[in-house]
Amino acid sequence: MTKYEIMFIVKATLDETALNNITKEVQKLITDNKSKVIEFKDMGRKKLAYPIKKEVSGFYYLMNVEATTEAIQEFDRKLRINENMLRHLILKKESE
């Protein structure tokens, strides 16, 4: 399996329970596909550099995962169709 670093931004207009549900759902997307979450970090609410989908701020999250290519493709697909996601970025880490 390959190591990836994933950062995603969630709408800041959501309430706390919705945010918790989204973060659990995102982690579940990885673990359901025979992959594992190494680290999950809540980076808090930050102002965006420019408006995205009429939002001016968002909650930032950072995940380090060890996953298969298929798991990452499915993860990317699901995040693209989630209306509460503003942006996401998946980076493949170089082997150390």
N, CA, C and O atoms as CSV, one atom per row, in Angstrom:
chain,resi,resn,atom,element,x,y,z
A,1,MET,N,N,0.832,-1.182,0.000
A,1,MET,CA,C,0.000,0.000,0.000
A,1,MET,C,C,0.881,1.252,0.000
A,1,MET,O,O,2.024,1.245,0.458
A,2,THR,N,N,0.305,2.307,-0.527
A,2,THR,CA,C,1.013,3.569,-0.669
A,2,THR,C,C,0.538,4.563,0.385
A,2,THR,O,O,-0.615,4.517,0.813
A,3,LYS,N,N,1.424,5.457,0.799
A,3,LYS,CA,C,1.059,6.485,1.771
A,3,LYS,C,C,0.619,7.737,1.030
A,3,LYS,O,O,1.230,8.144,0.043
A,4,TYR,N,N,-0.462,8.339,1.531
A,4,TYR,CA,C,-1.024,9.557,0.952
A,4,TYR,C,C,-1.276,10.577,2.046
A,4,TYR,O,O,-1.509,10.229,3.203
A,5,GLU,N,N,-1.225,11.846,1.657
A,5,GLU,CA,C,-1.619,12.934,2.539
A,5,GLU,C,C,-2.832,13.596,1.893
A,5,GLU,O,O,-2.791,13.984,0.726
A,6,ILE,N,N,-3.894,13.719,2.651
A,6,ILE,CA,C,-5.152,14.260,2.124
A,6,ILE,C,C,-5.558,15.466,2.956
A,6,ILE,O,O,-5.609,15.397,4.184
A,7,MET,N,N,-5.844,16.565,2.281
A,7,MET,CA,C,-6.373,17.737,2.958
A,7,MET,C,C,-7.725,18.052,2.338
A,7,MET,O,O,-7.878,18.024,1.117
A,8,PHE,N,N,-8.709,18.353,3.185
A,8,PHE,CA,C,-10.008,18.741,2.662
A,8,PHE,C,C,-10.603,19.866,3.490
A,8,PHE,O,O,-10.303,20.024,4.673
A,9,ILE,N,N,-11.467,20.652,2.825
A,9,ILE,CA,C,-12.115,21.801,3.451
A,9,ILE,C,C,-13.618,21.574,3.410
A,9,ILE,O,O,-14.192,21.272,2.364
A,10,VAL,N,N,-14.245,21.726,4.577
A,10,VAL,CA,C,-15.686,21.538,4.723
A,10,VAL,C,C,-16.330,22.902,4.960
A,10,VAL,O,O,-15.713,23.787,5.553
A,11,LYS,N,N,-17.568,23.071,4.499
A,11,LYS,CA,C,-18.290,24.329,4.696
A,11,LYS,C,C,-18.333,24.714,6.166
A,11,LYS,O,O,-18.544,23.863,7.030
A,12,ALA,N,N,-18.135,25.986,6.448
A,12,ALA,CA,C,-18.142,26.480,7.824
A,12,ALA,C,C,-19.557,26.724,8.339
A,12,ALA,O,O,-19.739,26.970,9.532
A,13,THR,N,N,-20.550,26.661,7.475
A,13,THR,CA,C,-21.929,26.924,7.883
A,13,THR,C,C,-22.596,25.714,8.528
A,13,THR,O,O,-23.736,25.811,8.983
A,14,LEU,N,N,-21.907,24.583,8.575
A,14,LEU,CA,C,-22.483,23.372,9.158
A,14,LEU,C,C,-22.399,23.411,10.677
A,14,LEU,O,O,-21.505,24.038,11.246
A,15,ASP,N,N,-23.347,22.730,11.331
A,15,ASP,CA,C,-23.295,22.659,12.792
A,15,ASP,C,C,-22.326,21.553,13.232
A,15,ASP,O,O,-21.804,20.803,12.406
A,16,GLU,N,N,-22.100,21.468,14.527
A,16,GLU,CA,C,-21.080,20.561,15.067
A,16,GLU,C,C,-21.386,19.088,14.796
A,16,GLU,O,O,-20.475,18.320,14.488
A,17,THR,N,N,-22.644,18.687,14.906
A,17,THR,CA,C,-22.983,17.272,14.659
A,17,THR,C,C,-22.781,16.902,13.197
A,17,THR,O,O,-22.334,15.796,12.893
A,18,ALA,N,N,-23.108,17.820,12.287
A,18,ALA,CA,C,-22.904,17.563,10.860
A,18,ALA,C,C,-21.414,17.440,10.552
A,18,ALA,O,O,-21.012,16.591,9.756
A,19,LEU,N,N,-20.595,18.283,11.179
A,19,LEU,CA,C,-19.141,18.212,10.987
A,19,LEU,C,C,-18.587,16.880,11.487
A,19,LEU,O,O,-17.766,16.256,10.816
A,20,ASN,N,N,-19.038,16.444,12.667
A,20,ASN,CA,C,-18.594,15.158,13.201
A,20,ASN,C,C,-18.995,14.010,12.291
A,20,ASN,O,O,-18.214,13.083,12.079
A,21,ASN,N,N,-20.217,14.065,11.748
A,21,ASN,CA,C,-20.678,13.017,10.833
A,21,ASN,C,C,-19.843,12.976,9.559
A,21,ASN,O,O,-19.508,11.901,9.062
A,22,ILE,N,N,-19.510,14.147,9.036
A,22,ILE,CA,C,-18.705,14.207,7.808
A,22,ILE,C,C,-17.307,13.651,8.046
A,22,ILE,O,O,-16.797,12.890,7.224
A,23,THR,N,N,-16.682,14.023,9.161
A,23,THR,CA,C,-15.326,13.535,9.424
A,23,THR,C,C,-15.317,12.020,9.637
A,23,THR,O,O,-14.392,11.339,9.193
A,24,LYS,N,N,-16.327,11.493,10.307
A,24,LYS,CA,C,-16.419,10.043,10.485
A,24,LYS,C,C,-16.658,9.346,9.152
A,24,LYS,O,O,-16.091,8.286,8.887
A,25,GLU,N,N,-17.499,9.948,8.315
A,25,GLU,CA,C,-17.796,9.376,7.000
A,25,GLU,C,C,-16.549,9.345,6.115
A,25,GLU,O,O,-16.309,8.370,5.403
A,26,VAL,N,N,-15.760,10.418,6.164
A,26,VAL,CA,C,-14.532,10.505,5.364
A,26,VAL,C,C,-13.537,9.431,5.799
A,26,VAL,O,O,-12.930,8.770,4.957
A,27,GLN,N,N,-13.370,9.256,7.098
A,27,GLN,CA,C,-12.467,8.228,7.599
A,27,GLN,C,C,-12.979,6.832,7.251
A,27,GLN,O,O,-12.194,5.930,6.960
A,28,LYS,N,N,-14.295,6.663,7.284
A,28,LYS,CA,C,-14.906,5.363,6.964
A,28,LYS,C,C,-14.696,5.004,5.488
A,28,LYS,O,O,-14.553,3.830,5.146
A,29,LEU,N,N,-14.678,6.014,4.622
A,29,LEU,CA,C,-14.422,5.766,3.197
A,29,LEU,C,C,-13.072,5.089,2.999
A,29,LEU,O,O,-12.931,4.222,2.136
A,30,ILE,N,N,-12.088,5.477,3.789
A,30,ILE,CA,C,-10.758,4.875,3.690
A,30,ILE,C,C,-10.752,3.485,4.308
A,30,ILE,O,O,-10.279,2.534,3.686
A,31,THR,N,N,-11.269,3.356,5.519
A,31,THR,CA,C,-11.188,2.072,6.228
A,31,THR,C,C,-12.059,0.989,5.597
A,31,THR,O,O,-11.752,-0.196,5.730
A,32,ASP,N,N,-13.124,1.366,4.922
A,32,ASP,CA,C,-13.989,0.373,4.267
A,32,ASP,C,C,-13.321,-0.281,3.062
A,32,ASP,O,O,-13.726,-1.366,2.644
A,33,ASN,N,N,-12.314,0.360,2.509
A,33,ASN,CA,C,-11.633,-0.153,1.322
A,33,ASN,C,C,-10.288,-0.795,1.660
A,33,ASN,O,O,-9.321,-0.656,0.911
A,34,LYS,N,N,-10.233,-1.494,2.789
A,34,LYS,CA,C,-9.035,-2.235,3.212
A,34,LYS,C,C,-7.793,-1.351,3.291
A,34,LYS,O,O,-6.694,-1.764,2.922
A,35,SER,N,N,-7.988,-0.141,3.772
A,35,SER,CA,C,-6.893,0.805,3.961
A,35,SER,C,C,-6.995,1.348,5.373
A,35,SER,O,O,-7.969,1.083,6.077
A,36,LYS,N,N,-5.981,2.116,5.793
A,36,LYS,CA,C,-6.039,2.613,7.167
A,36,LYS,C,C,-5.640,4.071,7.268
A,36,LYS,O,O,-4.818,4.576,6.504
A,37,VAL,N,N,-6.257,4.734,8.248
A,37,VAL,CA,C,-5.958,6.132,8.551
A,37,VAL,C,C,-4.850,6.135,9.597
A,37,VAL,O,O,-5.033,5.611,10.696
A,38,ILE,N,N,-3.712,6.718,9.268
A,38,ILE,CA,C,-2.582,6.783,10.184
A,38,ILE,C,C,-2.748,7.960,11.145
A,38,ILE,O,O,-2.527,7.824,12.348
A,39,GLU,N,N,-3.137,9.113,10.605
A,39,GLU,CA,C,-3.296,10.314,11.423
A,39,GLU,C,C,-4.446,11.143,10.872
A,39,GLU,O,O,-4.598,11.279,9.658
A,40,PHE,N,N,-5.255,11.699,11.771
A,40,PHE,CA,C,-6.345,12.596,11.387
A,40,PHE,C,C,-6.239,13.844,12.238
A,40,PHE,O,O,-6.247,13.764,13.467
A,41,LYS,N,N,-6.137,15.003,11.591
A,41,LYS,CA,C,-5.894,16.244,12.309
A,41,LYS,C,C,-6.924,17.308,11.925
A,41,LYS,O,O,-7.106,17.613,10.746
A,42,ASP,N,N,-7.588,17.864,12.928
A,42,ASP,CA,C,-8.519,18.971,12.734
A,42,ASP,C,C,-7.715,20.257,12.843
A,42,ASP,O,O,-7.154,20.555,13.897
A,43,MET,N,N,-7.658,21.012,11.765
A,43,MET,CA,C,-6.856,22.237,11.760
A,43,MET,C,C,-7.686,23.485,12.054
A,43,MET,O,O,-7.155,24.595,12.078
A,44,GLY,N,N,-8.972,23.306,12.274
A,44,GLY,CA,C,-9.837,24.411,12.676
A,44,GLY,C,C,-10.424,25.204,11.525
A,44,GLY,O,O,-10.241,24.888,10.349
A,45,ARG,N,N,-11.132,26.244,11.916
A,45,ARG,CA,C,-11.797,27.113,10.946
A,45,ARG,C,C,-10.831,28.197,10.490
A,45,ARG,O,O,-10.163,28.839,11.302
A,46,LYS,N,N,-10.770,28.388,9.171
A,46,LYS,CA,C,-9.874,29.397,8.606
A,46,LYS,C,C,-10.593,30.161,7.503
A,46,LYS,O,O,-11.510,29.646,6.864
A,47,LYS,N,N,-10.161,31.388,7.296
A,47,LYS,CA,C,-10.688,32.212,6.214
A,47,LYS,C,C,-10.066,31.742,4.901
A,47,LYS,O,O,-8.862,31.495,4.828
A,48,LEU,N,N,-10.885,31.625,3.883
A,48,LEU,CA,C,-10.403,31.212,2.569
A,48,LEU,C,C,-9.758,32.402,1.852
A,48,LEU,O,O,-10.119,33.552,2.102
A,49,ALA,N,N,-8.832,32.129,0.989
A,49,ALA,CA,C,-8.164,33.187,0.230
A,49,ALA,C,C,-9.119,33.857,-0.753
A,49,ALA,O,O,-8.972,35.038,-1.065
A,50,TYR,N,N,-10.093,33.097,-1.235
A,50,TYR,CA,C,-11.110,33.604,-2.145
A,50,TYR,C,C,-12.380,32.779,-1.935
A,50,TYR,O,O,-12.298,31.632,-1.496
A,51,PRO,N,N,-13.541,33.338,-2.238
A,51,PRO,CA,C,-14.790,32.599,-2.015
A,51,PRO,C,C,-14.871,31.337,-2.887
A,51,PRO,O,O,-14.544,31.362,-4.073
A,52,ILE,N,N,-15.313,30.241,-2.271
A,52,ILE,CA,C,-15.546,28.987,-2.979
A,52,ILE,C,C,-16.999,28.609,-2.715
A,52,ILE,O,O,-17.404,28.455,-1.563
A,53,LYS,N,N,-17.778,28.461,-3.773
A,53,LYS,CA,C,-19.210,28.141,-3.646
A,53,LYS,C,C,-19.898,29.119,-2.694
A,53,LYS,O,O,-20.718,28.716,-1.868
A,54,LYS,N,N,-19.568,30.385,-2.810
A,54,LYS,CA,C,-20.113,31.481,-2.008
A,54,LYS,C,C,-19.768,31.382,-0.521
A,54,LYS,O,O,-20.397,32.055,0.296
A,55,GLU,N,N,-18.798,30.570,-0.157
A,55,GLU,CA,C,-18.329,30.447,1.230
A,55,GLU,C,C,-17.033,31.245,1.377
A,55,GLU,O,O,-16.195,31.243,0.475
A,56,VAL,N,N,-16.871,31.920,2.502
A,56,VAL,CA,C,-15.661,32.712,2.731
A,56,VAL,C,C,-14.744,32.088,3.782
A,56,VAL,O,O,-13.608,32.532,3.950
A,57,SER,N,N,-15.224,31.064,4.491
A,57,SER,CA,C,-14.380,30.354,5.448
A,57,SER,C,C,-14.768,28.877,5.450
A,57,SER,O,O,-15.835,28.498,4.966
A,58,GLY,N,N,-13.881,28.054,6.006
A,58,GLY,CA,C,-14.145,26.619,6.032
A,58,GLY,C,C,-13.327,25.939,7.114
A,58,GLY,O,O,-12.372,26.506,7.644
A,59,PHE,N,N,-13.722,24.707,7.433
A,59,PHE,CA,C,-12.993,23.891,8.396
A,59,PHE,C,C,-11.994,23.025,7.641
A,59,PHE,O,O,-12.365,22.287,6.728
A,60,TYR,N,N,-10.732,23.119,8.026
A,60,TYR,CA,C,-9.653,22.390,7.366
A,60,TYR,C,C,-9.343,21.109,8.133
A,60,TYR,O,O,-9.306,21.106,9.363
A,61,TYR,N,N,-9.120,20.023,7.398
A,61,TYR,CA,C,-8.747,18.738,7.984
A,61,TYR,C,C,-7.590,18.150,7.197
A,61,TYR,O,O,-7.504,18.320,5.980
A,62,LEU,N,N,-6.696,17.456,7.900
A,62,LEU,CA,C,-5.536,16.821,7.286
A,62,LEU,C,C,-5.507,15.359,7.706
A,62,LEU,O,O,-5.638,15.044,8.889
A,63,MET,N,N,-5.335,14.468,6.735
A,63,MET,CA,C,-5.283,13.032,7.005
A,63,MET,C,C,-4.045,12.438,6.371
A,63,MET,O,O,-3.696,12.778,5.240
A,64,ASN,N,N,-3.382,11.556,7.090
A,64,ASN,CA,C,-2.318,10.734,6.524
A,64,ASN,C,C,-2.868,9.318,6.493
A,64,ASN,O,O,-3.304,8.789,7.516
A,65,VAL,N,N,-2.845,8.710,5.320
A,65,VAL,CA,C,-3.422,7.380,5.163
A,65,VAL,C,C,-2.454,6.455,4.444
A,65,VAL,O,O,-1.525,6.897,3.769
A,66,GLU,N,N,-2.693,5.179,4.604
A,66,GLU,CA,C,-1.999,4.140,3.860
A,66,GLU,C,C,-3.092,3.400,3.110
A,66,GLU,O,O,-3.913,2.715,3.720
A,67,ALA,N,N,-3.107,3.536,1.783
A,67,ALA,CA,C,-4.246,3.047,1.019
A,67,ALA,C,C,-3.838,2.475,-0.331
A,67,ALA,O,O,-2.738,2.711,-0.831
A,68,THR,N,N,-4.762,1.720,-0.895
A,68,THR,CA,C,-4.584,1.187,-2.247
A,68,THR,C,C,-5.030,2.254,-3.244
A,68,THR,O,O,-5.717,3.208,-2.877
A,69,THR,N,N,-4.646,2.091,-4.473
A,69,THR,CA,C,-5.043,3.024,-5.522
A,69,THR,C,C,-6.548,3.039,-5.697
A,69,THR,O,O,-7.141,4.099,-5.899
A,70,GLU,N,N,-7.170,1.872,-5.620
A,70,GLU,CA,C,-8.624,1.771,-5.784
A,70,GLU,C,C,-9.350,2.528,-4.670
A,70,GLU,O,O,-10.355,3.193,-4.919
A,71,ALA,N,N,-8.834,2.424,-3.436
A,71,ALA,CA,C,-9.446,3.127,-2.303
A,71,ALA,C,C,-9.363,4.638,-2.500
A,71,ALA,O,O,-10.323,5.352,-2.211
A,72,ILE,N,N,-8.236,5.125,-2.984
A,72,ILE,CA,C,-8.061,6.562,-3.211
A,72,ILE,C,C,-8.971,7.042,-4.335
A,72,ILE,O,O,-9.538,8.131,-4.243
A,73,GLN,N,N,-9.120,6.252,-5.390
A,73,GLN,CA,C,-10.008,6.629,-6.489
A,73,GLN,C,C,-11.453,6.721,-6.021
A,73,GLN,O,O,-12.165,7.654,-6.392
A,74,GLU,N,N,-11.890,5.769,-5.217
A,74,GLU,CA,C,-13.253,5.783,-4.686
A,74,GLU,C,C,-13.440,6.956,-3.726
A,74,GLU,O,O,-14.481,7.612,-3.745
A,75,PHE,N,N,-12.436,7.224,-2.886
A,75,PHE,CA,C,-12.464,8.342,-1.957
A,75,PHE,C,C,-12.613,9.656,-2.719
A,75,PHE,O,O,-13.443,10.491,-2.358
A,76,ASP,N,N,-11.822,9.842,-3.759
A,76,ASP,CA,C,-11.855,11.043,-4.585
A,76,ASP,C,C,-13.233,11.217,-5.227
A,76,ASP,O,O,-13.776,12.321,-5.250
A,77,ARG,N,N,-13.784,10.143,-5.737
A,77,ARG,CA,C,-15.101,10.179,-6.381
A,77,ARG,C,C,-16.184,10.620,-5.401
A,77,ARG,O,O,-17.018,11.465,-5.726
A,78,LYS,N,N,-16.166,10.042,-4.197
A,78,LYS,CA,C,-17.191,10.355,-3.192
A,78,LYS,C,C,-17.072,11.808,-2.715
A,78,LYS,O,O,-18.089,12.471,-2.508
A,79,LEU,N,N,-15.849,12.308,-2.541
A,79,LEU,CA,C,-15.687,13.681,-2.085
A,79,LEU,C,C,-16.098,14.689,-3.146
A,79,LEU,O,O,-16.558,15.782,-2.815
A,80,ARG,N,N,-15.939,14.340,-4.406
A,80,ARG,CA,C,-16.345,15.244,-5.491
A,80,ARG,C,C,-17.856,15.473,-5.504
A,80,ARG,O,O,-18.315,16.559,-5.858
A,81,ILE,N,N,-18.635,14.452,-5.118
A,81,ILE,CA,C,-20.098,14.586,-5.177
A,81,ILE,C,C,-20.711,15.043,-3.849
A,81,ILE,O,O,-21.916,15.288,-3.781
A,82,ASN,N,N,-19.907,15.158,-2.810
A,82,ASN,CA,C,-20.398,15.623,-1.508
A,82,ASN,C,C,-20.565,17.141,-1.548
A,82,ASN,O,O,-19.599,17.868,-1.784
A,83,GLU,N,N,-21.781,17.617,-1.319
A,83,GLU,CA,C,-22.077,19.047,-1.409
A,83,GLU,C,C,-21.428,19.872,-0.292
A,83,GLU,O,O,-21.240,21.078,-0.449
A,84,ASN,N,N,-21.091,19.244,0.815
A,84,ASN,CA,C,-20.515,19.963,1.951
A,84,ASN,C,C,-19.006,20.151,1.842
A,84,ASN,O,O,-18.415,20.880,2.639
A,85,MET,N,N,-18.385,19.509,0.878
A,85,MET,CA,C,-16.946,19.658,0.661
A,85,MET,C,C,-16.697,20.848,-0.259
A,85,MET,O,O,-17.310,20.962,-1.321
A,86,LEU,N,N,-15.796,21.729,0.156
A,86,LEU,CA,C,-15.437,22.856,-0.700
A,86,LEU,C,C,-14.286,22.485,-1.623
A,86,LEU,O,O,-14.339,22.750,-2.824
A,87,ARG,N,N,-13.244,21.871,-1.067
A,87,ARG,CA,C,-12.077,21.439,-1.839
A,87,ARG,C,C,-11.438,20.245,-1.150
A,87,ARG,O,O,-11.603,20.039,0.052
A,88,HIS,N,N,-10.707,19.464,-1.932
A,88,HIS,CA,C,-9.875,18.407,-1.357
A,88,HIS,C,C,-8.655,18.210,-2.245
A,88,HIS,O,O,-8.685,18.469,-3.448
A,89,LEU,N,N,-7.587,17.746,-1.616
A,89,LEU,CA,C,-6.330,17.542,-2.315
A,89,LEU,C,C,-5.707,16.248,-1.801
A,89,LEU,O,O,-5.589,16.041,-0.593
A,90,ILE,N,N,-5.313,15.386,-2.727
A,90,ILE,CA,C,-4.694,14.111,-2.382
A,90,ILE,C,C,-3.270,14.112,-2.932
A,90,ILE,O,O,-3.061,14.250,-4.137
A,91,LEU,N,N,-2.297,13.958,-2.039
A,91,LEU,CA,C,-0.892,13.924,-2.438
A,91,LEU,C,C,-0.301,12.572,-2.101
A,91,LEU,O,O,-0.511,12.047,-1.008
A,92,LYS,N,N,0.434,12.012,-3.038
A,92,LYS,CA,C,1.133,10.752,-2.804
A,92,LYS,C,C,2.472,11.071,-2.165
A,92,LYS,O,O,3.256,11.847,-2.711
A,93,LYS,N,N,2.735,10.477,-1.018
A,93,LYS,CA,C,4.000,10.728,-0.323
A,93,LYS,C,C,5.104,9.885,-0.961
A,93,LYS,O,O,4.883,8.740,-1.356
A,94,GLU,N,N,6.266,10.463,-1.049
A,94,GLU,CA,C,7.409,9.720,-1.576
A,94,GLU,C,C,7.891,8.719,-0.543
A,94,GLU,O,O,7.805,8.965,0.660
A,95,SER,N,N,8.394,7.600,-1.012
A,95,SER,CA,C,8.901,6.588,-0.086
A,95,SER,C,C,10.142,7.132,0.634
A,95,SER,O,O,10.976,7.821,0.046
A,96,GLU,N,N,10.231,6.805,1.895
A,96,GLU,CA,C,11.297,7.371,2.733
A,96,GLU,C,C,12.503,6.455,2.780
A,96,GLU,O,O,13.494,6.772,3.438
